[in-house]
């Protein structure tokens, strides 16, 4: 898995700040993904919500960090009975997609994004509804930050802690101490060494329920330069990761690191985060932690040309070879997209799967988020789950594109 994670991180770093996803579309485009089927009712629903990229290369790169986290879950048998939905442009416009979520993971700028993601009343109401129903909650990096003195978001009740404004921060290379080694979140987790940005000062919920998981020695830096010069805070031990059990039985986990996408390459942090997702979703975590092996392979089966499913589109057509709907795969969707000269398919994203697109013939202009590249016959692109994309035929002949998806239940959402 490590080479895969590094490739995702390298992809994000190469695209730099240009991979910024705009607000989610209000409604799917007509006919888009007409052959897609919704995933069957599964035992769990995991929803991963990332925000817009706001910093330099490899920093606050939520549009690429969220697909990395999703890739861990898709590779693990522990989540085989879970529907993993990914939204890399912030909260979905239709908040009902969160209904029934076993756990919701938040990874975005808490206050630097305008408006702050958590302050919208409809989102507060939806999250409160989920928390009341026992859903889990995870907040990474700045997602636990609220405007100073904010009383509208009961984040300490949901998460067990919050960061009250941009009070302080520090970027250091540290060794993280595993405080509660017997907690399920810590199962199978070894020493974690990170060069990352952390938030030392947190406001924790009063009473029982909070369990510190990760602690390290930090030198905080006040956001106020004058205060820093006049009264620099002392170096000391600070909790940077914690678990929380609500009185209603709901579970939560917070981690203030992961400012840098490369932090997700750290194998023991990956183990900790996967454990935390499982624990908050009330999936049993074994003593050695959640296993993250390669994906399972289904039974082979021949699909004849006459058995292909062809769907006509205004811009060309789709020819599908395998999918759960066709009954010949339980793990993938594969097919071909034919785009006519001068035409393009709608801009869209896949909330539940990655896509591999290979140009068999023709010439296209392919856009991923805000990055556009030209591709010719023989070129291949991997498109992470949740990344907005579409192709335009800029040649004089039909563009033939082989397309493969990492789920047999391909879903598409687009303009």
N, C-alpha and C positions, 0 to 999 in steps of 0.2 A: 504493500500500500504506500510506502514512503515515496518511491519514484512517482506514483500517481499524484500524491499530494504536492510534491515539489513541482511537478509539471503544471498543476493548477496555479501554484504560487508564482511560478515563472511567467505563466500566461498573463496573470494579473499585473505583474510588475512591468512586463513589456508593453501592455496597453496603457499603463500609468493611469493618469487621472481621467482619461477619456471614457472609461467604462462606467458611466454614470447612468443609472436607470431613472427615467422620469416616473411620474406618478402612474400607478396602475390604471389600465383602461377601465372605463365604466362598464363595458359590456363586450362580449365576444363578437367578432365580425361574423356576418352571415356565412354559413357554409364552411367556415374555417375548421379544419380537422373534422370534416363530416363523417369520417369513418372511426373517429375516436369513441371509445366507450369509457364510462366512469368505472373506477376501480370498484370491485365488489365490497360489500359491507365487511370490513375487517375489524379485528378485535381492538385495534388501537389506531388513533390518528395523531401523527406528529406534524406540527406546523412550524416551519422555520421562516422567520420574518427578518429580512435585512433591510438596511437603509441605503441612501445614496452615498457614493464615495465622496469624501470631503477633504482628504489630505493627499500627500505626495505618493510616489510609487510604493506599493506594499503597505500603506498605512490606512487605517479605517476603510479598507477595501472590502466592504460588506458584500457587494455584488459577486465577488469571487470567493469570499470566505464562506458564505452560506452554501454554495454548491460543494465545497470541500467537505463541510460537515455532513451534507446530505449523502455524499459518496460513502462515508463511513457506515451510515445506517443501511444503505442499500446493499452493502457487502456483508452485513452481519445477519446470520440466521435468527438472532434474537428479535430482529425487527421484521421477520418474514410475514408476521400477521399484523403489520402496521402499514397504514397508508401514510407515506411521507410526502407532504406538500411543501413546496418552496416558493417564497415570494421575495424577490431580491430588490424590488422597487418600493418597499415599505408595505404597510398594511394593505390587504386587498380592498378594493372599493366595495365589494360585496362581503360584508363582515359575517354573513351567515355561513361562509365556508369554514369559519372557525368553530361552528357548532359541533359539539361532541368531541372536541380536541382532548386527547389524553394529556398532552403537554404542548406548550407554546414556547418556542425559543426566540428571544429578541436580541438582535445584534445590530445596533444603529447608534447614531449620535443622539444622546438624550436631550441636549439643549442647543447644540451648535447648528442643528438642522432647523429651518424655519418653515412652518411653525413646528415646535417640538412634537415628535411623533405621538407621545402618550397623552397629550393635553386635549385632544379632540374628544368632546363629550360622548360621541357614539362609540368610540374605542374604549373609553373608560367603562361605559355601561356594558359593553360586550365582554371585556376582561373580568369585570365584577361578576357577570353572569356565569362565566366559565369557572372562576374561583369558587363561587357558591356551589357549583356542581361538582367540585373536587378536582378540577383540572390542575395539572402541574404548570410551573412557570420557570423559565431559565432566562437570566439576563447576563449578557457578556459585555465586557468593557463599559462603554458609556451608556448602555441601555438602562443602567440602574441610576442614572443621573436625572434629577428633576430641577426645575428652576428653584432658587433659594426660597425657602418658606412656603413652597407650594402645598396646599391643603386639598386640592381637588382630586389628586391621584393617591389612593391609599396603598402606596407601593410597599411600605413596611409591613402592612397586613398581608399582602400577596407574596412578597419575596423575602421578608424577614429583615431587609435592610434597604437603604437608599443612600445615594450621594446627594447631599443638599447643596445644589449649585456647584460651580467650578471652584470649590474651596482650595484644593491643592492637588498636586500630582507629582510623580517622579518617574524618570526613565533610568533604569539601572539594570545591570546584569546581576541576577540574584539566584540563590538556591531556595526553592520553596519547601518549607517544612510541612510534612503531612501530619497534621495535628491529631486527627481522628482516624487512625489507621484501620479501625474495625468498622467504620461506617461503610455501607454498601457503595457509596460513591467512590471510596478509596480502594475498592477491591482490585487487586492486581496492579496497583499503581506504584511505580518505583520513583526514585529521585527525579525531581524536575528542576532543570537549570534553564533560565530564560533571560534574554536581554529584551526587556519589554517596558511598556509604560503602565504604571499602576496608580490607583487612587487610594491613598492611605486613610483618609478620614471618611468614615461611614457612620450613618445613624442607624443603629440596630433596633429591632422591635423589642419592646419591653416584655418581660416575662419569659416563659420557657419556649422552646421550639427551635432556637438557633443553635447550630453546631458548627463552630469554626472547623474548616477542612484544610485550608492552606494558609500558612503564616510565613512572613519573612521580615527581615530587618531592612527598613527603608529610611531615607532622609527626605521627608516631604518638602516640597517647594510651594509656598503660597502663590496663588494666582495674582495677588496684589504685590507688585514689585516693592512698593514703599514698606509694606508690612514685612516682606521678606528681608529687606535690608535692616530694618529696625529690630525685628524679633524673629530671626530664623528658627524654624521648629527643630527640635532635637531629633537625632537619629534614634529609632526605636522599633519594636516589633509591631507589626500591623497585620490584621487579617485581610487577605485578598481573595479568599474563596470560602464560601459557607453553604451549608445545607439548612433548610428550614422546613419544619413540619407544622402546618397550620392546625388549629384546634378542630377544624372540620374534616381533617384527614388529608387535605391537599398537601402537596410537596413542592418545594422550590429549591433552586440552586443559583448562586451568583458567583461571578468571577470578574474581577476588575481589569485583568490583563487582556491579551489578544488585541492590543493596539496594532501590532504588526501581523500581517497574514502569515509570515514565516513562523510565528508562534504555534500555528496549527500543525507544523511539521514535527513538533516535539512529541515523540511516541507516548510518553507517559501522560502528557497533558491530553492527548487524543483519547487515551484510555479513560482518564478521569471524566472528560466531557461526555463520552459515549455512555459511561456508567450513569452519569447524572441525568442524561436524557431518558435512559431506561428507568431509573429510580423514580424520577418525577412522573413518568408515564405509568408507574406501578407495574413495570415489567421486572420479574425477578432477576437480580444481579447475582451470579454465582460467585463463590469465594475467590476465584481467580480473575474475576471481571468479565465483562461482555466480550465474547470472541469476535474478531473482525477478520475473517478469512476472505478468500476470493469468492466471487459469486458462484452459485450453484448452476449446473448445466442441466437442461431438461432433455426429454427423450426426442430423438431426431424423427422427422417425418417429411415425406416428399410432398411438395406443392407443385402441381403441374401448371403450365402456362394458362390453361383454360380455367384453372381454379383461382387465378388472381382476381382480386376485387378492384375494379376500375371506377374512379369517381371523377366526373367531369367538373372542371372549374373554369371560371371566366378567363383565367390566365394560362390554362393548359389542362393537365389532368394528373391525378395520383393513381398509381398502380401499387396495390398492397400485396405483399407476399405472405407475411406472417403476422399474427396478432392473437390475443386472447379471444377477440370477437370471431376470428376465423377458425378458432379451435385448434391451431397447430403450434402454439407456443405459450408458455406460461411465464417467460422471462423477457421477451423482446418483441418489438414491432419493427418490421423491415419492409421496404418498398422502394419505389422510384417516383420522383416528381419530374414531370415534363413541363418546362416553362417556354412559352412561345416567344419569339424575338420581340423585344421592346416591352414585354410584360413582366410583372412581378407579383409574387404572392404577398398576402397581407403581413404586416409586421406583427409578430406574435412571440409567445414564449411557452415553454412546457413546464408546468409547476411540479410535475412528478417524475421527470426523466431527463437524462442527457440525450443529445443527438449527435450522431456522426454523419456528416454530409460529404459525399465524394462526387466530384465532377467527372462523369463518364465521358461526356462530349459537350462541346459548346463553350461559351464564355459568359461568366456572370460577374456581377458586382454584389458582394455579400456584406451585409451590415450586421454587426453584433453590438448591441447597445448603441453607442455613438461612433463606433469604429467601422470603417468601410474598407474592404480589400477586394481586389480583382482576383478571380480564380479561373484557371483554365483546365482543360482535360487532364486528369491525373492528379489534381490538387485535392486535398482532404482537409476538413476543418472539424474540430471537436467543439461542440457547443454545450457548455454546462447548463444544467437544470436551472431554469429561472432567467436566463439571459435573453433579452429581446433580440429578435433577428428576422431577416427576410432576405430573399434573393431576387435580383433583377437580371433578366437576360439582356446583355449588352452586345450579343453577337448577331449573326445573320441567319443562324439555324437554330432549331430547337435545342434547348439546354436540357441534357439528361442528367439528373442528379440522383445518385443512390443514397437513400436515407435509412438510418437505423436508429432505434431508440432503446434505452436501457430498461424499458418497462413494456410488458405485453398489454398494458392498459394506458397507452399514450393519451395524454390530455393536452389540449392546446387552448390558450387564451390570447386574444389579440385585438388589435384595433379593427 
